[in-house]
Every structure is written in C-alpha cells, then in structure tokens.
C-alpha cells in the first residue's frame, strides 16, 4: 500500500513539473506588469513540447531553433525577460523554462511577442482576417502608422517527389500592406506604388529628393514611402 502511495505522488509531481517551471520563469517577468495577473492564469495554458518532426530535415522555427531573448503579451499582460522561439509550422510560441523544459504557449491567448535576433528586435502581433483566413495569425510588423507593413512567415513540410527520399521544411515570406482593413500583397515596387493612387507622383518626388530607394525584396525599404504617404493622406 505504501509503495502505491509513493508511486501516485511521483506521478502527480511529474505532471505538475511543466506548470511549476513556467511559474518560476514568470516570477522574473513580474516586474514588467506588477502583480496584477495571477500566475495560475497562465500556468494551465502551457503544454510540454515534444518534437514529433524528428524525421523532417531542418526545423520549423523562424531564424533559429535556439531560444532567443523576448517578451510575450499574454491575455493583455506583458512578460519580459523570457527565452522564446517562434514555431512557423504551428504558428505558436515556445518558452524555455528555468529547468530547461520547453512549453507551448496557448496562441489563442497570446496577443503579441518580440524576438531579439542579430542585434535587432522583431515585433509580432496576432491579426485576424475573416475574409483571408490563411493570413490570420502572427505577423512580423515592419512599419505601423495609418497603414501597416508586415510579413507573413510560414513553414510547410515539403512533399515527396521522384528521386527524393526525404521531407524537409520549406519557408515562405510574403509582404503585405494593410490599408482600410484590407491586406494587399506586395510582390513588386509597382504593387506598392499602386497603393498611393493620386499621391503616387508626390511620393515618388519625396523618395528621389531624399535619395531613398525601394527594393521589393527588402520590406524595410518600403517603410519610408508608407510613412510619407500616411503623412499626406491622413484620414
């Protein structure tokens, strides 16, 4: 009977470990939000991550499979000082706990997050598009004003093909500008300038005067044009 009780206690303790670890990790981030949100509200939204794609080459994460410094806005509260990574296949966040466990964070309750990579901070926000469900989820924001410039990163598992004996992750990165609640994909410089309508000439003159060049493959290069467009097209 004693052995049975000991066994049950060990099982219960093991099941609670991920939650306890996450609670410990969040104690370091309390300074970002004070003590207004009880830790228990977050504990039961974290699931222990297990790699079920070990046979697929490469990985499903943005930038790297390593954990990066970052913050997470969860249910309206911001938690800083975390080690995080972004799973592009499942469109969800992972957090590394103090005892080296990996937790999947409930994406439905995650509002925003940041990642620090290569000496830069990247900001992500969850957007929902009823008419464009494939775009819904976390997006990489590069400019935010009256208009919104963002990237939608995705990874999928490649299909097998004749002569190919393995599967691998394939990443796509698409650029969009959100204006009047409508996301427009930007494939070329022409797509971007089409957004400017009657202000196209004015924006072009501004870019030439300031020596600003736009590269459709470099989303950050589009930000100055959108910023100026917003300034002369205020609604």
VOZA-582549 format. One line per 3 residues: number of its first residue (from 0); for each residue x, z, y of C-alpha. Coordinates in Angstrom, 1 decimal, always signed. Each point is the difference from the previous one (the first is absolute). Layout:
BEGIN
NUM> X:Z:Y | ...
END
This chain:
BEGIN
0> +0.0:+0.0:+0.0 | +2.9:+0.9:+2.4 | +1.6:-3.4:-0.7
3> -3.2:-1.8:+0.9 | -0.3:+1.8:+3.3 | +3.6:-0.8:+0.8
6> -0.5:-3.6:-0.8 | -3.1:-0.2:+2.2 | +1.8:+1.6:+2.9
9> +2.9:-2.6:-0.3 | -2.5:-2.9:+0.0 | -1.8:+1.3:+3.1
12> +3.2:+0.6:+1.8 | +1.2:-3.6:-0.8 | -3.2:-1.5:+1.2
15> +0.3:+1.8:+3.3 | +3.6:-0.9:+0.7 | -0.7:-3.2:+2.0
18> -2.4:+1.8:+2.3 | +2.4:+3.0:+0.5 | +2.9:-2.4:+0.7
21> -2.1:-1.9:+2.6 | -1.1:+3.2:+1.6 | +3.7:+1.0:+0.3
24> +0.9:-3.3:+1.5 | -2.8:+0.2:+2.6 | +1.2:+3.4:+1.2
27> +2.9:-1.8:+1.7 | -2.4:-2.3:+1.8 | -2.4:+2.7:+1.4
30> +1.9:-0.1:+3.3 | -1.5:-3.4:+0.7 | -3.6:+1.1:-0.2
33> +0.0:+3.8:+0.2 | -2.0:+1.9:-2.6 | -3.3:-1.7:+0.7
36> -0.3:-1.8:-3.3 | +0.1:+2.1:-3.2 | +2.6:-1.3:-2.5
39> -2.5:+0.2:-2.8 | -2.0:-2.9:+1.6 | +3.0:-2.2:-0.8
42> +1.1:+1.3:-3.3 | -2.6:-1.4:-2.2 | +0.3:-3.5:+1.4
45> +3.5:-0.5:-1.4 | +0.5:-1.4:-3.5 | +3.3:+0.1:-1.9
48> +1.5:-3.6:+0.0 | +1.2:-1.6:-3.1 | +1.6:-3.4:-0.2
51> -2.2:-2.3:-2.1 | +1.9:-3.2:+1.0 | +3.4:+0.8:-1.6
54> -0.1:-3.4:-1.7 | -0.4:-1.9:+3.3 | +3.1:-1.0:+1.8
57> +0.8:+1.3:+3.5 | -2.4:+2.5:+1.5 | -3.4:+0.2:+1.9
60> +1.2:+1.8:+3.1 | +0.6:-1.1:+3.6 | +3.6:-0.1:+1.1
63> +1.3:+2.1:-2.9 | -1.0:+2.2:-2.9 | +1.9:+2.8:+1.5
66> -1.9:+2.7:+2.0 | +0.3:-0.3:+3.8 | -0.6:+2.4:+2.9
69> -3.5:-0.3:+1.3 | -3.3:+1.6:+1.0 | -3.5:-0.2:-1.4
72> -3.3:+0.3:+1.9 | -2.3:+1.4:-2.6 | -3.7:+0.6:+0.7
75> +0.9:+0.1:+3.7 | +2.9:+2.4:-0.2 | +3.7:-1.1:+0.4
78> +2.6:+1.3:-2.4 | +3.6:-0.6:+0.9 | +3.4:+0.5:-1.7
81> -1.1:-1.7:-3.2 | +1.8:-2.3:-2.4 | -2.3:-3.0:-0.7
84> -0.2:-3.5:-1.3 | -2.7:-2.7:+0.1 | -1.3:-1.6:-3.2
87> -1.1:-3.5:+1.0 | -1.6:-0.8:-3.4 | -2.5:+2.9:+0.2
90> +0.1:+0.3:+3.8 | +0.7:+3.7:-0.1 | +2.5:+2.6:+1.1
93> +2.3:+2.1:-2.2 | +1.6:+3.3:+1.1 | +3.0:+1.6:-1.5
96> -0.5:+3.7:-0.5 | +2.6:+2.8:+0.3 | +0.4:+0.1:-3.8
99> +0.5:-3.8:-0.3 | -3.5:-0.8:-1.2 | -1.7:-3.1:+1.3
102> -3.6:+0.2:+1.2 | -2.4:-2.8:+0.7 | -2.0:+0.8:+3.2
105> -3.7:-0.8:+0.2 | +0.0:-3.1:+2.1 | -3.7:+0.5:+1.0
108> +1.0:+3.0:+1.9 | +3.3:-1.4:+1.4 | -0.5:-1.3:+3.5
111> +3.5:-1.0:+1.1 | +3.6:+0.5:-1.0 | +3.5:-0.8:+1.2
114> +3.2:-1.0:-1.8 | +3.6:+0.2:+1.3 | +2.1:-2.8:-1.3
117> +3.2:-1.7:+1.2 | +0.1:+2.1:+3.2 | -3.6:-0.9:+0.9
120> -3.4:+1.6:-0.3 | -2.8:-2.1:-1.4 | -3.6:+1.0:+0.7
123> -2.9:-0.7:-2.4 | -3.7:+0.4:+0.5 | -3.0:-0.4:-2.3
126> -2.4:-2.7:+1.2 | -3.3:-1.1:-1.6 | -1.4:-3.5:+0.3
129> -3.4:-0.5:-1.5 | +0.2:-3.8:+0.3 | +3.7:-0.1:-1.2
132> +0.3:+2.5:-2.9 | +3.4:-1.4:-1.0 | +1.4:+1.2:+3.3
135> -1.4:+3.5:-0.2 | +2.5:+2.8:-0.5 | +3.2:+0.9:+1.6
138> +1.6:-2.3:+2.5 | +3.4:+0.0:+1.6 | -0.6:+0.1:+3.8
141> +2.5:-1.8:+2.2 | -1.9:+0.0:+3.3 | -3.1:+1.8:+1.2
144> -1.8:-0.6:+3.3 | -3.2:-1.8:+0.6 | +1.0:-2.2:-2.9
147> +1.7:+1.2:-3.2 | +2.9:-1.7:-1.7 | +0.5:+1.1:-3.6
150> +1.5:-1.0:-3.4 | -1.8:+0.2:-3.3 | +2.5:+0.7:-2.7
153> -1.0:-0.5:-3.6 | +1.7:-0.1:-3.4 | -1.5:-1.5:-3.2
156> +1.3:-0.4:-3.5 | +1.0:-3.6:-0.6 | -1.6:-2.0:-2.8
159> +1.9:-1.0:-3.0 | +0.9:-3.7:-0.2 | +1.6:-2.4:-2.5
162> +3.6:+1.0:-0.3 | -0.5:+3.3:+1.7 | +0.1:+3.0:-2.3
165> -0.5:+2.8:+2.5 | -2.2:+1.2:+2.9 | +1.2:+1.0:+3.4
168> -1.5:+1.3:+3.3 | -0.5:-2.6:+2.7 | -0.4:+1.0:+3.6
171> -2.0:-1.8:+2.7 | +0.1:+0.9:+3.7 | -2.6:-1.6:+2.3
174> -0.3:+0.3:+3.7 | -3.3:+0.6:+1.8 | -1.3:+0.6:+3.5
177> -3.2:+2.0:+0.4 | -2.1:-1.0:+3.0 | -3.7:+0.7:+0.6
180> +0.0:+1.7:-3.5 | +0.9:-3.3:-1.6 | +3.4:-0.2:-1.9
183> +1.6:-3.4:+0.4 | +2.9:-1.0:-2.2 | +3.1:-1.2:+1.8
186> +1.9:-2.7:-1.9 | +1.7:-1.7:+2.9 | +0.7:+0.2:+3.7
189> -2.9:-2.3:+0.5 | -2.4:+2.5:-1.6 | +1.1:+2.7:+2.4
192> -0.4:-2.1:+3.1 | -3.4:-1.2:-1.1 | -1.1:+3.7:+0.6
195> +0.9:-0.2:+3.6 | -2.6:-2.6:+0.8 | -0.1:-0.8:+3.7
198> +2.9:+2.4:+0.6 | +2.3:-2.0:-2.2 | +1.9:-1.6:+3.0
201> +0.4:+3.3:+1.8 | +1.4:+1.7:-3.1 | +2.4:-2.9:-0.6
204> +1.3:+0.2:+3.5 | +0.5:+3.7:-0.3 | +2.0:-0.4:-3.2
207> +2.2:-2.7:+1.5 | +0.6:+2.0:+3.2 | +1.2:+3.0:-2.0
210> +1.9:-1.9:-2.7 | -2.2:+1.2:-2.8 | +0.0:-2.1:-3.2
213> -2.6:+0.3:-2.7 | +0.8:-0.5:-3.7 | -3.0:-0.2:-2.3
216> +2.0:+1.6:-2.7 | +0.9:+3.0:+2.1 | -3.2:+1.9:+0.9
219> +1.7:+2.3:+2.5 | +0.9:-3.1:+2.1 | -3.7:-0.5:+0.7
222> -0.6:+3.4:+1.5 | +1.1:-0.9:+3.6 | -2.4:-3.0:+0.1
225> -2.9:+2.1:-1.2 | +0.9:+2.8:+2.4 | +0.0:-2.3:+2.9
228> -3.2:-1.7:-1.2 | -1.8:+3.3:-0.2 | +1.2:+0.9:+3.6
231> -1.7:-3.1:+1.5 | -3.0:-0.1:-2.3 | -1.3:+3.6:+0.3
234> -3.6:+0.5:-1.0
END
